[in-house]
Amino acid sequence: MSNIQNKVNTDLKFVYSDNNSISIIFPDNDLLMGVVGEFNKNLKDLENLTDTNLYFRGNSIIIKSDNKKNEIIKNAIQFLCDQFIINGSIDKKDIISSVNKFMIDENSNLNKKIEYIIKTPKKSVIPRSEKQKEYVSALKNSDIIISAGPAGTGKTFLSVAVALTMLLEKKIERIILSRPAVEAGERLGFLPGDMREKVDPYLRPLYDSLYDLLDFEKIQKKIEVGDIEIAPLAFMRGRTLKNSFAILDEAQNATDTQIKMFLTRIGENSKIVINGDPSQIDLPNKSLSGLNRSKKLLQHLKEISVVDFDHSDVVRHPLVSKIVKAYSDHNNND
């Protein structure tokens, strides 16, 4: 929990009026300003997202819409208060999550929510859908986790967050992040530069997740000393991973043989995570992808958790979820 929780009075007061409005009275100005945002930006984003009118006056936020929307916004603001207390800040994705039904339901019990919070040095990460909560639980409790679903569902970010937390708590000695380097139809041998320069573009999303959770200099130091290793999938052959948390990202571009190879690297006190999006296979022959086959073959094993995400779990811009659903519906109708 952020130290802010010890400084801020969080007891909001809700005043209902006859003109279909709710006044939310804040007992603490720091909390109010955190929720409102600089130049009222958070309120404006919430207005645009919900097509409602919000007013900031004195120590209050006033909601004026129909009764159903009023309650949605009321719960959203309560969620944003909790988020500010936990992290000391509010991001655009928090505004989006604040009107997510799952987050509203979870908001009624902050202590229950805390159980699933992933605390990292730069921020605390909270699951934003039921599937994300299931996924975080699997990451903490299972030896092998296989997840599949569209972009924006948090597969990479959440797994990297849990791995980093375990490394910092010395529960493991090393994080290994890997991806098959087959995207965009390019071959490594034809790309300019040394091996690191060749593979770094493929591994950039993994770097981005790390930098979002820990300072750049500290990440670089851990990479230099080998606490964090980022390597293409081909470099994993013949190894045994002990006291490690290994993540294979973009696994839809790995063949059945490659996924089997990666899974069988598991050693003592280790976890292996396989993440992929079956709708974005870049292999020349899509039938060679081993992601779905690994799910079918291994889902009956109690040590292995399989989590399937869909468009409803997308936590990026709301339009991303609509785009994913539109493509999914079109493909299903072909």
N, C-alpha and C positions, 0 to 999 in steps of 0.2 A: 504493500500500500504506500501511496505517496505521503510525504510528511504533511502535505496540504490538508489531509483529513484531520490532523490534530489541530489545525489552525482555523478551520472553516466551520461555521454553524450551518448545517445542511437541512434544518427543519423548515421546509417550504410551507407557506400558507396558501391555500386555494380558496378564493372567494368567487362564488357563482352569482351572476346577476340575471335579472329578468330579461335582458336584451340579448340572450344567447352569447354571453361572453364569460370568460374566466380570467380573473386576475391572479397571477402567481406572484406572491410577495416573497422576496428574498431577504433573509435576515442578515446576510453577509454580502458586502459590496464586491469583494474579490471573486466570490462565486458567481455573482450576477454578471460581472464584466467578462469572466471566463466563458460563460454560456452565450452571452450576446455577441462577443467577438469584436475585433477592431473594426470601427466604422459600421457596427451592427451586421457584419458580414454573415455570421452564423444564423442570425434571425432571417436575413434575406434569403440565404440558401434554403432554410427550412420552409419559408413562404413559397419559394419557387417549386420545391419538391412536393408540397402538399396543396398548392393552390389555395392558400388561406391568407388572412391578414393578421399580422402580429405587430404590436405596438410596445415600445420600450419607454416607460415613463417612471421617473424617480427610481424607486427600488422594486419596480414591478414589471413583469411582462404580461401584456393583455392579449388574450386570444379571442378573436371574434369570427365565428363561423357557425355551422350547424352543430348540434350536440355531438354527433358521432365524430366529426373532425376535431371538435374541441378536446375530446377525450384523447384522441390520437396525439395531438400536439402536446397536451398536458403530460402524457406518458413519455413523449419524446424528450421534452425538456427535463423531466426527472432523470431520464437515461443520460442526457448530456451532463447533468450535474454530477452523476456518479462517475462518468468518464473523466470529467475535469478533476474530480477528487482523486481518482486512481492514477491518472497520467500527468495531471497538471497542465493539460492542453486539450484542445478539441480539433480534430482533423476533419477534412471534407467527408471522408468515409464514415466518420462518426455521425455526421449529420444524416447521411444515407441510412446508416444502421439504426438510427434512433426511431425511424418509423417502420422498421422491420418487425413483424408480429412476434417473431421469436424473441427479439431483444426486449420488446414491451412485456412479454410474459415473464422473461427472466428478471426484468427490472423489479418485480415485486419482491424478490428475495436476493438482496445484494450479497449476503453471506453465502448463499448457494452458488452465486456467480463466481465468487472469489475462488472457489474450488478449482475452476477451470482457467483461471488467469495464468498466463505465462509471463513471468517477470523477467525482463531483460534490462541491461543497464540504461538504454535510451528510452524504453517505453514498456508498458505492460500490454500484452496482447490478449484480447478477449474473443472467444469464439462468437460468431455472428449468425449462426444458424444451428439447427439441431444436428445436422450432419457434421458441421465443423466441431461441435462439442463431442460428438461420437468419435471423430477423427483424433482430437486432442487426447481423449481418454485412451484410444488405441495406441497412440504414439508413446504414451507414458507406461502402458501396461503390457503391450504385446512385443514379442521378439521380432516379428516381421509384419509389416503393414503394407498392403497394396491398395492404392487409391486411384480411382479413375473419374474423370469428369472434365467439364469445360474450363477454359481459361477464366481466371478471376474468382475461383472458388477457394483459394487460400491454401492449396495443396503444398506448394513449395514454401511459402512464407511460414506457415504454421510448423511444418516439419523442421525447417531451419531454426525457428525460434525455440522449439523444444530441445533440439540438438545443442544449441548454443547454451541454453540454461543448464543442461546436464554437464557440459564441458566446464562451465564456470563454477559449478558446484562440485567438480572433480568426481562425478559419478562415472565419467568416461575419460579417456586420455586423448581422444582424437575424433575430429569430425571429418568425414570423407564425403565430398560432394562430386557427383559424376553425372555426365550426360553423354548420350551417343552423338558424335559429331557428323551428322548426315543431313542437316537441314539445308534448305535452299538448293539442293542438288549439287553442292560443291564438294570437291575432294580435298582433303588437307594438303596433299602433295602439291597441288596446283596453287595454293594460297601463298602469298609472300610472307617472309619473316621466319623466325625460329619457331620451335614447336609451341612455346607458350603463346607467341603472337598468333599462331595459327588457330589454337583452340580457344583462346580467351573470348572471342566474340560469341561462341556457342555457349560459354559458361557464364556470360554476363548477368543473366537473371539471378543466378546463385550469388554472385558478388553483391548485386543490388539488395537482396534480402539480408545479407550479412551486414552491409553498411547501414541499413535501416534500423538495425538492432544494437549495434556496437560501434564505437568511434572508429573512423577509418584507420588511424594510426595503430590502434589495438588489433584490428583485424589483420593489418599488414604484418604486424609483429608475430601474430599467431600463425600466419601462413609461412613466414620465414623460418620459424622454429619447428614447424611441422605439426602444430596442434590442429591446424585446419589444412586439409589437403583438397585441392580442386583439380580434378583430372578427367580426361575423356574415358569413356567406358572401356576402350581397348586396353588401357593401362592397368585394369583390375585383374586380368587373367593371371592365375598362378599364385595369388595372394591369399592369406588367411587373416581376417580382420578381428583382432582381439581388443577388448576395451574401447570399442569404437561405435560411432553412430554414423552409418553410411546411408546416403540418399542417392538414389538414381532418379533423376528428373527427366522429363520428356521420354518416358519409357515406351511410349507408343512407337518410337523410332528404333527400338531395340528388337532384335529377332528373338524367337523362342529360345534359341541356344544361348544368346547373350544374356537374357534375363535369368536363365537357369544358372549360368556361370556366375552372375552377380550374387544371386541368392545363396549359392553354395560357398561364398566367401565367408559366411558368418562364422565367428569364433566365440570364445568365451566372453561373457559380459558384453555382448554386442547387440545392436539393433540394426535392421536393414529396412529401408523404406523405398518402395517403388511407386513413383507418381507418373501419371500420364493422361493424355487427352485422346481417346480413340477417334475423335473426329478430325484430328490434325496429324495424320500419318504422312510423313515425307518420304518413306521408303519407296523405291521404284515400283515394287510389288507390294501393295498394301496388305495382302494376305500373309506376308512374312512377319508382320507385327506380332510380338509374343505377349503383349499386355493382357488382352482378354483371355488368352489361353492360360496364362499363369493364374488368373483369378479363378477360372473354372476348375483347374487342377488342384488348387491349394486351399480353397475356401473352407473345406471340411476340417482342416487341421486346427486344433484349438489354440495353438501358439501363434497362429496367423490371423490377422484381422483384415477384412476386405471392406472398404468404404467406397460407395458409389455416390458421387455428387451429380447434381443436375443444375439447370439454369436458375432454379429458385435459390441456390446457394451462392450465386455470384454476388460478391460484395464490392465490386467496383461501381462505376457509374450505373444508375438504373437502366440506362439504354443498353449496356452490355448484356444484361440478362435478357432483354427483349430481342437483341440481335441473335444471341445464342439460341433462344427458343424458336425464332423464325427459321433459322437454318436447320435446326433439329426437326421441326415440323415438316419442312420441305423435303428433307432427306427421307423421312419416314413415309412420305406420300409418293416418293419416286418408285 
